[in-house]
C-alpha cells in the first residue's frame, strides 16, 4: 500500500464532495482513510494509542543515502496526510470514529525511537543541536536524514488538527519545534548560485526539489509571517537558473514574471549588444517602488548574478541584476502579483506543478468581507455577506496583501475577490 498515492486519490474525492455536495465522494474518501487507519500499526504513548500508517513495501534509499527501508516502514509524510484528511472528515461530518482516528494519528508525534525495541514505529527525532525533525525517512538505526522539504510536509496534518479541531499542548510544542527547525533550515538550504540542498546536512541537490524548496519556504512565510523565510525564497529564485546562458523562467512556466524594486534602492543595470557583450553599465536608484515585468533572464556563469531584462518602465531594455531584498522576483503564478509586507508569497498548493483549488469555510453568523485591490494594495471595491450556517467556497490563490494573509475566491458573491484569513475563515491546506 502506497499511502501517498492512496491519500492523493482520497483527497481529490474529499475536495469533490466539498465542491459538489455529493455524498458518494465523501463515502469514498471515508473508506480510504478508514482503511489506512485500520491497517496502521499501533503503539502505546503517553497520549494514548498512536496510529502509524505504513508503507507496505521495501524502499531503496537514494540521494546519497544507502540502504533500504524495510517492509513495512513509516514516515511523518504519510502520517501527516492521513491526519489531515481524518481531521477534515471529522470537521465536515462530526463522525466520532474520525475524531478517534485523528487523535491517534496525532499521538504519533509524541514519541521517538524506542532504543529498547527498535521494531516499534517512529518518525519524530531531536538532533544533537536540539532541533525537532518529523522524519521522512526514519532509519532503522535511529539515524536522522533531515530532509528539508519533508519537515513541514510531515507537519501540515498537525496544523490542520489545530485549526479545525483545536490546539493542545502537544500541538503547541510540535508547532514551536518545527518552526525553529525550519528557521535553521533557512540558514542552510541555499548553495548560492547553485541548486539548493535536499538535506539540511551535506551538498546533495536536485533540480526538482529546488522547486519544492521554493514551495516549502513560500508556505512557511505564508503561515508564519517570518520575514527570513521570504528572503530565503528570494535567494532560491535568484539561484534557479544555474547554467550559463539563457533559460526560460521555470518558476513561472515561461510566462512574463515580475520584478519588485523597492523605493530608493541602488541597483546595478546594464545594456548589451545583441550578442550579449556589454554596451553600457551604471548604478541606478529607484525613484519609487516599481513592479516591472520581464520574460528574459540570463546568467553569465555558475555563481554569477541572474540578470533580468526589463519589458516596461524607465528601465525598458536594460538588464537588472536580481538581488535578494533589492531586485527580487515576485511570485507571478497564473499572472497574479500583488505587493505585500515584503513580497507576496503564494502557498505551494498554487505553484504550477501542484495547482488545485482548496476549500475555504466561512463561519456562521459572522460578517465576512471580500475586497478587490489595485497593484499598490489599495481597496477598490468590497462585498460583505453573512450566512446563517457554515458555508464553503473554493479558493484558487493565497497571498499576503498589506501584511495580512488573504485567499482569492472562485465562486459566489466573492468570486474574484480577496478575503482576509481570520478566525472567521478556515482555510484547509496541506492536502
C-alpha positions as CSV (number, residue, x, y, z in Angstrom):
1,X,0.0,0.0,0.0
2,X,1.4,3.4,-1.0
3,X,-0.1,5.8,1.5
4,X,0.7,8.9,-0.6
5,X,-0.9,7.6,-3.7
6,X,-4.0,6.5,-1.7
7,X,-4.4,9.9,0.0
8,X,-3.9,11.8,-3.2
9,X,-6.9,10.0,-4.6
10,X,-9.0,10.3,-1.4
11,X,-8.0,14.0,-1.1
12,X,-9.4,14.6,-4.6
13,X,-12.6,12.7,-3.6
14,X,-12.9,14.8,-0.5
15,X,-12.5,18.0,-2.5
16,X,-15.1,16.8,-5.0
17,X,-17.5,16.4,-2.0
18,X,-16.8,19.9,-0.8
19,X,-17.3,21.3,-4.2
20,X,-20.4,19.3,-5.2
21,X,-22.1,18.2,-2.0
22,X,-22.4,14.7,-3.5
23,X,-22.3,12.2,-0.6
24,X,-20.8,9.4,-2.7
25,X,-17.5,11.3,-2.9
26,X,-17.4,11.7,0.9
27,X,-18.1,8.0,1.4
28,X,-15.3,7.0,-1.0
29,X,-12.8,9.3,0.9
30,X,-14.0,8.0,4.3
31,X,-13.5,4.4,3.1
32,X,-9.8,5.1,2.1
33,X,-8.9,6.9,5.4
34,X,-10.8,4.3,7.5
35,X,-8.9,1.5,5.7
36,X,-5.5,3.2,6.1
37,X,-6.2,3.7,9.8
38,X,-7.4,0.2,10.4
39,X,-4.3,-1.2,8.6
40,X,-2.0,1.1,10.6
41,X,0.5,-0.1,13.2
42,X,-0.4,0.8,16.8
43,X,1.9,1.9,19.5
44,X,1.2,3.0,23.1
45,X,2.2,6.5,24.0
46,X,1.7,8.9,27.0
47,X,-1.0,10.5,24.8
48,X,-2.8,7.2,24.2
49,X,-2.6,4.7,21.4
50,X,-0.9,6.1,18.4
51,X,-1.5,5.1,14.8
52,X,1.3,4.8,12.2
53,X,0.0,4.3,8.6
54,X,2.5,2.1,6.9
55,X,4.2,1.7,3.5
56,X,3.9,-2.0,2.8
57,X,6.9,-2.5,0.5
58,X,10.6,-2.1,0.8
59,X,12.1,1.1,-0.5
60,X,15.7,1.6,-1.7
61,X,17.1,5.0,-0.5
62,X,18.7,7.4,-2.9
63,X,20.1,11.0,-2.9
64,X,23.3,9.9,-1.2
65,X,21.7,7.7,1.4
66,X,22.4,4.0,1.3
67,X,20.3,1.0,2.4
68,X,16.7,0.0,2.1
69,X,13.7,1.0,4.2
70,X,12.1,-2.3,5.5
71,X,8.6,-3.6,4.8
72,X,6.7,-2.1,6.5
73,X,8.2,1.4,7.1
74,X,6.8,4.6,8.4
75,X,7.2,8.3,7.7
76,X,5.9,11.6,9.0
77,X,4.8,12.5,5.5
78,X,2.3,9.6,5.4
79,X,1.1,10.3,8.9
80,X,0.5,14.0,8.1
81,X,-1.5,13.2,5.0
82,X,-3.8,10.7,6.8
83,X,-4.1,13.0,9.8
84,X,-5.1,16.0,7.6
85,X,-7.9,14.1,5.9
86,X,-9.2,12.3,9.0
87,X,-9.4,15.8,10.6
88,X,-11.2,17.2,7.6
89,X,-13.7,14.4,7.6
90,X,-14.4,14.9,11.3
91,X,-14.8,18.6,10.7
92,X,-17.3,18.0,7.9
93,X,-19.2,15.1,9.4
94,X,-18.6,15.2,13.2
95,X,-18.3,11.4,12.9
96,X,-16.8,10.2,16.3
97,X,-14.8,7.4,14.5
98,X,-12.7,10.0,12.6
99,X,-12.1,12.1,15.7
100,X,-10.6,8.9,17.3
101,X,-8.5,8.3,14.2
102,X,-7.3,12.0,14.2
103,X,-6.4,11.8,18.0
104,X,-4.5,8.5,17.5
105,X,-2.6,9.8,14.4
106,X,-1.7,13.0,16.4
107,X,-0.4,10.9,19.3
108,X,2.3,9.5,16.9
109,X,4.0,12.9,17.1
110,X,4.7,12.4,20.8
111,X,7.2,9.6,20.6
112,X,10.6,8.9,19.0
113,X,12.5,5.7,18.5
114,X,12.4,3.2,21.4
115,X,16.0,2.1,21.9
116,X,14.9,-1.0,23.8
117,X,12.6,-2.1,20.9
118,X,13.7,-0.6,17.6
119,X,10.9,-2.5,15.8
120,X,8.3,-0.1,17.1
121,X,7.2,2.6,14.6
122,X,8.5,6.1,15.0
123,X,9.3,9.2,12.9
124,X,9.9,12.1,15.5
125,X,13.5,12.8,16.4
126,X,15.6,15.5,18.1
127,X,19.2,16.1,16.8
128,X,22.3,17.0,18.9
129,X,21.6,20.7,18.4
130,X,18.0,20.3,19.8
131,X,16.1,20.7,16.6
132,X,12.9,18.7,16.2
133,X,12.6,16.7,12.9
134,X,9.4,14.9,11.7
135,X,11.4,12.4,9.7
136,X,10.6,11.5,6.2
137,X,13.0,8.5,6.2
138,X,13.4,7.4,9.9
139,X,16.3,4.9,9.7
140,X,16.4,1.6,11.5
141,X,19.5,2.6,13.4
142,X,17.8,5.8,14.7
143,X,19.6,8.0,12.2
144,X,18.1,11.3,11.2
145,X,18.1,12.2,7.5
146,X,16.9,15.8,7.9
147,X,15.0,16.2,4.6
148,X,14.3,19.9,4.4
149,X,11.0,19.8,2.4
150,X,9.9,16.7,4.3
151,X,9.9,18.6,7.6
152,X,6.8,20.8,7.0
153,X,5.3,18.1,4.8
154,X,5.2,15.8,7.8
155,X,3.7,18.6,9.9
156,X,0.8,20.1,7.9
157,X,-1.6,17.5,9.4
158,X,-0.8,18.7,12.9
159,X,-1.6,22.3,11.7
160,X,-4.9,21.1,10.3
161,X,-5.9,19.4,13.5
162,X,-5.1,22.6,15.5
163,X,-7.1,24.8,13.1
164,X,-10.2,22.6,12.7
165,X,-10.4,20.7,16.0
166,X,-8.4,22.8,18.4
167,X,-4.9,23.2,19.8
168,X,-3.5,21.3,22.8
169,X,-0.1,21.2,24.5
170,X,1.3,18.6,22.1
171,X,0.4,20.6,19.1
172,X,1.9,23.8,20.5
173,X,5.1,22.0,21.3
174,X,5.3,20.4,17.8
175,X,4.5,23.7,16.1
176,X,7.2,25.5,18.0
177,X,9.8,22.8,17.4
178,X,9.1,22.6,13.6
179,X,9.2,26.4,13.2
180,X,12.6,26.5,15.0
181,X,13.9,23.7,12.8
182,X,12.7,25.5,9.6
183,X,14.4,28.7,10.7
184,X,17.6,26.6,11.0
185,X,16.9,25.2,7.5
186,X,16.5,28.7,6.2
187,X,20.2,29.3,7.1
188,X,21.5,26.2,5.3
189,X,19.2,25.4,2.4
190,X,20.8,27.7,-0.2
191,X,24.0,27.0,-2.1
192,X,24.2,30.4,-3.7
193,X,24.4,30.3,-7.4
194,X,23.6,26.6,-7.4
195,X,20.7,24.2,-6.8
196,X,19.6,24.2,-3.1
197,X,20.2,21.3,-0.6
198,X,17.8,18.5,-0.3
199,X,19.1,17.5,3.2
200,X,20.0,20.0,5.9
201,X,23.4,18.4,6.0
202,X,25.6,17.6,3.0
203,X,25.5,19.0,-0.5
204,X,23.1,16.7,-2.3
205,X,20.8,18.7,-4.6
206,X,18.0,18.1,-7.1
207,X,16.5,20.5,-9.7
208,X,13.0,19.1,-9.0
209,X,13.4,19.6,-5.2
210,X,14.8,23.1,-5.7
211,X,11.2,23.9,-6.9
212,X,9.8,22.0,-3.9
213,X,12.1,24.1,-1.6
214,X,10.7,27.2,-3.2
215,X,7.2,25.9,-2.3
216,X,8.3,24.9,1.2
217,X,9.6,28.3,2.2
218,X,6.8,30.1,0.4
219,X,4.4,28.1,2.6
220,X,6.4,28.8,5.8
221,X,6.4,32.5,5.1
222,X,2.6,32.4,4.5
223,X,1.8,30.6,7.7
224,X,4.3,32.4,10.0
225,X,4.9,35.9,8.5
226,X,8.6,35.3,9.5
227,X,10.4,37.6,7.1
228,X,13.6,35.5,6.8
229,X,11.5,32.8,5.0
230,X,10.6,35.4,2.4
231,X,14.3,36.4,2.0
232,X,15.3,32.7,1.5
233,X,12.7,32.3,-1.2
234,X,14.1,35.4,-2.9
235,X,17.5,33.8,-2.9
236,X,16.2,30.5,-4.1
237,X,14.6,32.2,-7.1
238,X,17.8,34.0,-7.9
239,X,19.7,30.7,-7.7
240,X,17.3,28.9,-10.0
241,X,19.0,29.4,-13.4
242,X,22.3,27.8,-12.7
243,X,23.6,27.2,-16.2
244,X,25.5,29.8,-18.2
245,X,23.3,31.4,-20.9
246,X,19.5,31.8,-21.3
247,X,16.9,29.5,-19.8
248,X,13.2,30.3,-19.6
249,X,11.9,31.1,-16.1
250,X,10.8,27.7,-15.0
251,X,9.2,29.0,-11.8
252,X,6.5,31.0,-13.8
253,X,6.4,28.4,-16.6
254,X,7.6,30.7,-19.3
255,X,5.1,33.5,-18.6
256,X,6.4,37.0,-18.1
257,X,7.3,37.3,-14.4
258,X,7.5,40.4,-12.2
259,X,10.5,42.0,-10.5
260,X,9.8,44.1,-7.4
261,X,12.1,47.1,-6.9
262,X,11.8,48.9,-3.5
263,X,11.9,52.7,-3.4
264,X,15.3,54.4,-3.2
265,X,17.3,51.2,-3.8
266,X,20.6,51.4,-5.6
267,X,20.7,48.8,-8.4
268,X,23.3,47.7,-11.0
269,X,21.9,47.9,-14.5
270,X,23.5,47.3,-18.0
271,X,22.8,47.4,-21.7
272,X,24.2,44.8,-24.0
273,X,24.7,44.2,-27.7
274,X,22.7,41.5,-29.5
275,X,25.5,39.0,-28.9
276,X,25.3,39.7,-25.1
277,X,28.6,41.7,-24.8
278,X,28.4,44.7,-22.5
279,X,27.5,48.1,-24.1
280,X,26.8,50.3,-21.1
281,X,26.5,49.9,-17.3
282,X,25.6,52.2,-14.4
283,X,24.3,52.4,-10.9
284,X,20.7,53.5,-10.7
285,X,18.5,54.5,-7.7
286,X,14.8,53.7,-8.0
287,X,12.7,56.9,-7.6
288,X,9.7,54.9,-6.2
289,X,8.5,51.4,-5.7
290,X,8.4,49.7,-9.1
291,X,6.8,46.4,-10.3
292,X,8.4,45.7,-13.7
293,X,7.8,42.8,-16.0
294,X,10.4,40.6,-17.7
295,X,10.4,37.3,-19.6
296,X,14.1,37.0,-20.3
297,X,16.7,36.0,-17.6
298,X,20.4,35.4,-18.1
299,X,23.4,34.1,-16.1
300,X,26.9,34.6,-17.4
301,X,28.3,31.6,-15.5
302,X,27.9,29.5,-12.3
303,X,27.9,31.6,-9.2
304,X,27.3,34.8,-11.2
305,X,24.2,37.0,-10.7
306,X,21.0,36.4,-12.6
307,X,20.1,39.3,-14.9
308,X,16.5,40.2,-16.0
309,X,15.8,42.3,-19.0
310,X,13.0,44.8,-18.2
311,X,10.0,44.9,-20.5
312,X,8.4,48.1,-19.2
313,X,9.1,51.2,-17.0
314,X,12.1,53.6,-17.0
315,X,14.5,50.6,-17.5
316,X,12.9,49.1,-20.6
317,X,15.5,47.2,-22.4
318,X,18.1,47.4,-19.6
319,X,19.2,44.3,-17.7
320,X,18.9,44.4,-13.8
321,X,20.9,42.2,-11.5
322,X,18.5,40.3,-9.3
323,X,19.4,40.7,-5.6
324,X,17.6,39.2,-2.6
325,X,16.0,42.2,-0.7
326,X,16.6,44.6,-3.6
327,X,15.6,43.5,-7.1
328,X,13.7,40.3,-6.4
329,X,11.2,38.2,-8.3
330,X,7.6,38.4,-7.3
331,X,5.6,35.2,-7.4
332,X,3.7,35.5,-10.6
333,X,1.9,32.2,-10.8
334,X,-1.0,32.4,-13.2
335,X,-0.2,36.1,-13.8
336,X,-1.2,37.2,-10.3
337,X,1.1,39.5,-8.5
338,X,0.2,41.8,-5.5
339,X,2.5,43.6,-3.2
340,X,2.6,42.7,0.5
341,X,4.7,43.4,3.5
342,X,7.9,42.4,1.7
343,X,6.9,40.4,-1.3
344,X,3.8,38.3,-1.9
345,X,4.1,34.7,-1.3
346,X,1.8,32.0,-2.6
347,X,1.4,28.6,-0.9
348,X,2.8,25.6,-2.7
349,X,-0.8,24.4,-3.4
350,X,-0.7,27.0,-6.2
351,X,2.6,26.6,-7.8
352,X,2.2,25.3,-11.3
353,X,3.2,21.7,-10.6
354,X,0.6,21.1,-7.8
355,X,-2.1,23.7,-8.6
356,X,-5.6,22.9,-7.5
357,X,-8.3,24.9,-5.7
358,X,-8.8,24.4,-1.9
359,X,-11.9,24.8,0.2
360,X,-12.5,27.8,2.4
361,X,-15.0,27.8,5.2
362,X,-16.9,30.9,6.4
363,X,-18.3,30.6,10.0
364,X,-22.0,31.1,10.6
365,X,-23.5,34.3,11.9
366,X,-20.4,36.3,11.1
367,X,-19.9,39.3,8.8
368,X,-17.4,38.3,6.1
369,X,-15.9,40.9,3.7
370,X,-14.1,40.4,0.5
371,X,-12.1,43.0,-1.4
372,X,-10.5,43.9,-4.7
373,X,-7.1,45.7,-4.6
374,X,-5.1,47.6,-7.0
375,X,-1.3,46.7,-7.5
376,X,-0.4,49.1,-4.7
377,X,-2.6,47.2,-2.2
378,X,-5.4,49.9,-2.1
379,X,-9.0,48.7,-1.8
380,X,-11.0,49.4,-5.0
381,X,-14.3,47.5,-4.0
382,X,-15.7,45.4,-1.2
383,X,-18.6,43.0,-0.6
384,X,-19.9,41.9,2.8
385,X,-22.1,38.8,3.4
386,X,-23.4,36.9,6.4
387,X,-24.6,33.3,6.5
388,X,-26.8,31.5,9.0
389,X,-24.8,28.3,8.8
390,X,-21.2,27.4,7.9
391,X,-20.6,28.0,4.2
392,X,-17.9,26.7,1.9
393,X,-16.3,28.2,-1.3
394,X,-13.2,27.3,-3.3
395,X,-10.1,29.5,-3.2
396,X,-7.6,29.4,-6.1
397,X,-4.8,31.5,-4.6
398,X,-3.4,32.8,-1.3
399,X,-1.3,35.9,-0.9
400,X,-0.1,38.3,1.7
401,X,-1.7,41.7,1.0
402,X,-0.7,44.7,3.1
403,X,0.9,42.3,5.6
404,X,-2.2,40.1,6.1
405,X,-2.9,36.7,4.5
406,X,-5.8,36.6,2.0
407,X,-7.5,34.0,-0.1
408,X,-8.9,34.6,-3.6
409,X,-12.4,33.1,-4.1
410,X,-13.6,31.4,-7.3
411,X,-17.3,31.5,-6.9
412,X,-20.4,33.1,-5.4
413,X,-20.7,36.7,-4.4
414,X,-17.0,36.8,-3.6
415,X,-15.8,35.5,-7.0
416,X,-12.5,37.1,-8.0
417,X,-12.2,39.0,-4.7
418,X,-9.8,38.5,-1.8
419,X,-10.9,37.8,1.8
420,X,-8.6,38.1,4.8
421,X,-7.9,34.8,6.6
422,X,-9.1,35.4,10.2
423,X,-10.7,33.4,13.0
424,X,-14.0,33.6,11.0
425,X,-12.4,31.8,8.0
426,X,-10.7,28.5,7.9
427,X,-8.5,27.5,5.0
428,X,-7.9,23.8,4.8
429,X,-4.4,23.4,3.3
430,X,-1.5,20.9,3.1
431,X,-3.6,18.3,1.2
